[in-house]
Amino acid sequence: MSGSRILAMAGIAGLVAAMTACSSSAPKDPPRGSSIADLVAQADAAPTPTLAWEPCAAPLVGKVCATAQVPIDYAKPDGPKLGLAVLKQPAKDPAHRIGTLFTASGGPGGSGFEDAAGGEILPGPLAERFDIVTFDQRGIGRSGKIRCFPNDEAAQQFWSRATLPPVNAEQERATEALSREFAAACGANAGELLAHVTTADAARDMDLLRRAVGDAKLTYEGGSYASYLGEVYGALFGERVRALQLTAMIDPDGYTNDSIARQRDSALGTEQTAAEFLRQCALAGRDRCAFGAEPGADPTAITARNKAVLDKVRQGGVTVGHGEQARTFSATKIMAANTGLLYNSYEGWDELAQLMVNLERGAEGDPALVAGLIEGPANEYQPDFMAAFSAITCADAPVPRDPGIWPEKAREFAKDAPNYGPYWFYLVQSCASWPSPAQGYPQRFTGPWKFHNETPALLINNRFDPITSLAFAQAAEQQLGNARLVVTEGAGHTPPGTCYQRIRDEYLIDLRVPPAGFTCTPERKPFSE
């Protein structure tokens, strides 16, 4: 998923699943999943799709589109089919074309088609040497979109009642009530595909697409959740891979088998990235960072100032401006924007500094500026994304089903990650009452994660990442075994700078792997322009 799309989804992802909270009638935890041999055999038994490429409609100018027929249930490879929407950006230099480069969107819940509407899917040498193929993953967009409400109006009305995270007993009860409502709505409206949207299903769809384009081996690039899709594909089909380049890594075992620990580690990563934001802002000063210290003030006080603002936010929101111009902004919207703006250490951090200083000023702040930052496209409710995010996450990563543990666990999270712990913890509360199939998800994959291939996977991660922390990338490198991790000495969810682009392109084109311990240093620092 592109950096801009990642940022656009960041703030609302929490509003997605947090509302599908616990239910005393929730089904039992699903089984651990199927073996590699069984999952691969089912995919191999499915017919190879035929791709009838045609020019895409606007705004996808210069690209071609097709629909791949894939099994809804891979246990029935000749059974009912799903039309998987596929898009290709043809190689600009067909005489030197290497093959097909597959990429996917993040989230989960992002649309490859929406990413491609912004221009080139991947630019530069990759666009010259590869046909670049992306798709809407099953359950998303044009590929059997999961819907939890009969129409957008009903969905918008539902999400307008969401509060994340709940900060008192009354809000916790309201969140649980909304969770039951959301789970019931998804079970009633989503249809049969809801039971078949694991990432293992998506990885097998991608292997069918590899066969359909005629490539003997897969070349793949993916970031954020799409790195997990690559990890699953590599574990299942390692010998069918030409190159596997993954960015903004997910710890595959943690994501799949320990959702609570994963969310705690995500919160710690957000705290660390926020601390780096404050450090860089203090160094820049008020001239270059709006939240920096005034001339003559103590620059180290920025941490205490930040805590004071967030403490006030958690008490029920903040009123900015005075008189008729004053507006009160909810904690839910402020925290969604605050977290989302950490994803981009350049424009995002500049805007985060403006947000924090205006919240700090309160009556003397600019309510129009704050509204523009927290009510813009990055924080709009997107019901289709929310439904897909919940469906895929809950299929991949079951959580404890006890409805009584969530408030207590949230308070435990707050001890280690006081600013972001409860926020991230409630993201997985959806799965506690999700309408899973009675038999669970027998085609769910839980490991092992070894990548068996002559070419190591190339993993790239920022030093400070607010959602996929460096610890996730280090764990992934160990679990894949045959992998090389490159650390970018930057911050945010997408590695900045030309070094990252160069080593990515050299790996995907020439299979050149950087030496062990190699790092990238971005050309720019935050608040430098």
ROTI-188078 format. One record per residue (C-alpha): residue in one letter; x, y, z. Coordinates in steps of 0.1 Angstrom, whole numbers, plus 5000, padded with zeros to 4 digits. Layout:
BEGIN
aXYZ
...
END
This chain:
BEGIN
m500050005000
s501350344992
g502550585019
s499550815013
r497050535014
i498650395045
l498350735062
a494750775050
m493750445066
a495850475097
g493550685118
i490350495109
a491650145113
g491150175150
l487550275146
v487049965125
a487349675147
a487349815182
m483549835181
t483049465175
a483749375211
c483049085233
s480048865235
s479148605260
s477748385232
a480948405211
p482048075195
k485047875208
d488547955196
p489147805161
p491647535155
r495247625148
g494947575111
s496047355082
s499447225073
i501547365044
a501047045024
d497247055027
l497047425018
v499347394988
a497547074975
q494247254976
a495647544956
d497347314931
a494047134925
a492247454915
p492047544878
t494347814865
p492248134858
t492048284824
l492848664823
a491148844795
w492849184797
e490949494786
p491749864790
c490649984824
a488050254828
a489050604841
p490850694863
l492950384856
v494250514823
g497150324808
k496450004827
v494549684818
c492049504839
a490749144841
t488748914864
a490248594877
q487948314887
v489248154920
p487547914944
i485548064972
d486547754993
y489847594984
a488747275000
k486347264970
p488647374942
d486047294915
g483247454936
p481647804935
k483948074922
l484848434932
g485648694906
l488948844917
a489649194902
v493149214888
l494949514873
k498149534852
q500549824845
p502449694814
a506249724813
k507350044797
d510449864782
p508949534769
a512149444751
h513949414784
r510949294804
i511949054832
g508448924840
t505549024864
l506049204897
f503149144920
t502249394947
a499349424971
s497649684993
g497949715030
g495349735058
p494049475056
g491249625037
g493149845012
s492249824975
g494949774949
f492649944924
e492350254945
d496150264950
a496650234912
a494150524906
g496750764920
g499250714891
e501950464886
i501750164909
l505550154912
p507750404894
g511150424879
p513150114868
l510549874882
a507950024858
e510449984829
r511349614835
f508149454849
d504549424842
i503249534876
v500149354887
t497949434917
f494549324927
d491649374952
q492149094977
r489148874983
g486449055004
i487749394993
g486449644967
r485749474934
s486549124947
g483349024965
k483349324988
i482349235024
r479549455036
c478249465072
f475249705066
p472649715039
n473750055027
d476250335033
e473850545052
a473250275078
a476950215081
q477650585086
q475050615113
f476550315131
w480150445131
s479050795142
r478350635176
a481850485179
t484150575208
l487750465208
p489250395232
p486450395259
v487750585289
n485150505316
a482750225326
e479850385307
q481750395275
e483050045280
r479349925282
a478450125252
t481349985232
e480349625241
a476749695230
l477949835197
s480149535192
r477349295194
e475349505169
f478249515145
a479049145147
a475349065141
a475249305111
c478349145096
g477048795101
a473648885085
n474949085055
a478348955045
g477448625029
e479348305024
l482648465016
l483048585052
a484248235061
h486948235034
v488948555037
t492148435056
t495448565043
a496248195034
d493248215010
a494648544995
a498148394992
r496748094972
d494748344950
m498148504943
d499648174933
l496848114909
l497448464895
r501148374891
r500148074870
a497648284851
v500348534839
g502648244830
d505448314854
a507348014867
k508248204899
l506748494917
t508348834921
y506649024950
e506849354967
g504549444997
g504449665027
s502649675061
y499849415061
a500949325025
s504249215040
y502348955060
l500748835027
g504248795014
e505348605045
v502448365041
y503148315004
g506848255011
a506047995038
l503647805016
f505247844982
g508947924989
e510347734960
r508047914936
v509448254945
r511948454924
a512248754948
l510348854980
q510749214991
l508849315022
t508649655039
a507249785072
m507249425086
i504749225105
d505948955130
p504148665114
d503948445145
g502948725167
y500248845143
t498848495139
n499248335172
d499448605199
s497248895191
i497349055225
a501149065226
r501149195190
q498949495200
r501049565230
d504249575209
s502449795184
a501550035211
l505150035223
g506350115188
t503850405186
e505150535219
q508750515207
t507950695174
a506050965193
a509051015215
e511251055184
f508751305171
l509051505203
r512851485203
q513151605167
c510651875173
a512551995204
l515752005184
a514052195156
g512552465179
r509452675174
d510852825141
r510652485123
c508252285145
a505052445156
f504952245189
g508652325197
a509652555226
e509352925224
p512653115224
g514153105259
a511852815271
d513052475282
p513052255251
t513051935273
a509652025286
i508051915254
t507451565267
a505551695297
r503551935275
n502651645252
k501451435281
a499351725295
v497651765261
l496851395257
d495751365293
k493251635286
v492151465254
r491451145273
q489251325298
g486651375271
g488051585242
v489251945239
t487552275231
v489552495207
g488752865201
h486453095219
g483053255215
e480953145185
q484053005168
a484852755195
r484552385187
t484952075209
f486751785193
s486251435206
a489051215220
t488250955193
k488851185164
i491951345180
m493651015188
a492850885153
a494451185138
n497351195162
t498250835155
g497750865118
l499951165114
l502850975130
y502950755099
n504651035078
s507751195094
y507751485070
e504351635061
g502551425088
w504851535116
d504551905105
e500751875108
l500951675141
a502951965156
q500252215144
l497551985159
m499251955193
v500052325197
n496552425189
l495052175213
e497552295239
r496452655233
g492752565238
a490752885237
e493553065219
g493952785193
d492652785158
p489552555156
a489452565118
l492952445115
v492252155140
a489052065121
g491052045089
l493551805104
i491151575122
e488151575099
g489751555065
p489951245042
a492551075064
n489951025092
e486650985073
y484650675081
q485050415053
p482650135061
d483849895034
f487449925046
m486249875081
a484349555073
a487149405053
f489749495080
s487649315107
a486849015085
i490448945075
t492049025109
c489548815128
a489948525104
d493748535107
a494248615144
p491748495170
v491748645205
p490548545239
r486748525240
d486248635276
p484248965275
g485449065310
i489149095303
w489149395279
p488849685303
e491349525327
k493849445299
a493449795285
r494549935319
e497549695318
f498449815284
a498350175297
k501050095322
d503650025295
a502250255268
p500250525286
n499450735255
y498650465229
g498250135247
p494450125251
y494050265216
w495849975200
f494549715224
y490949785214
l491749725177
v491549355182
q488449355204
s486349295173
c487648945171
a486248845205
s482748825192
w483248795154
p480648565137
s483248305128
p482147975112
a481147705137
q484247495127
g486547795129
y488847865100
p490347525091
q492347685062
r493947935084
f497747925084
t499747955117
g503247865106
p506047755104
w507348055086
k510647935071
f511348075037
h513047795016
n514647964985
e518048014971
t517648394972
p517048555006
a513948765012
l514849135015
l513149305045
i513249685050
n512049865081
n512350215096
r514150255129
f510950425143
d507650295129
p504450375147
i502650045138
t505149795124
s507949835149
l511549735142
a511149455167
f508549305143
a511049315114
q513749155136
a511348875146
a510348815110
e514048795099
q514548525125
q511448335117
l511948335079
g515548225084
n516648295048
a516148675050
r518248995051
l516949295071
v517949655061
v517149925087
t516350275075
e517550535100
g514250725097
a510750735111
g507250675099
h505550385082
t507150415048
p510950425045
p512050775032
g514850855008
t516550724977
c518650454994
y515550245002
q514350274966
r517750184952
i518249864972
r514649764966
d515049814928
e518449634927
y517049344946
l513849304925
i515649354891
d519049194897
l518448984928
r521249184945
v521149144983
p522749415005
p525449295029
a524549205065
g524149505087
f523549745058
t521550055068
c520050345049
t520250715060
p517550945046
e518651255028
r516251465049
k515451495086
p512051585099
f511351965102
s514352035079
e512352215052
END
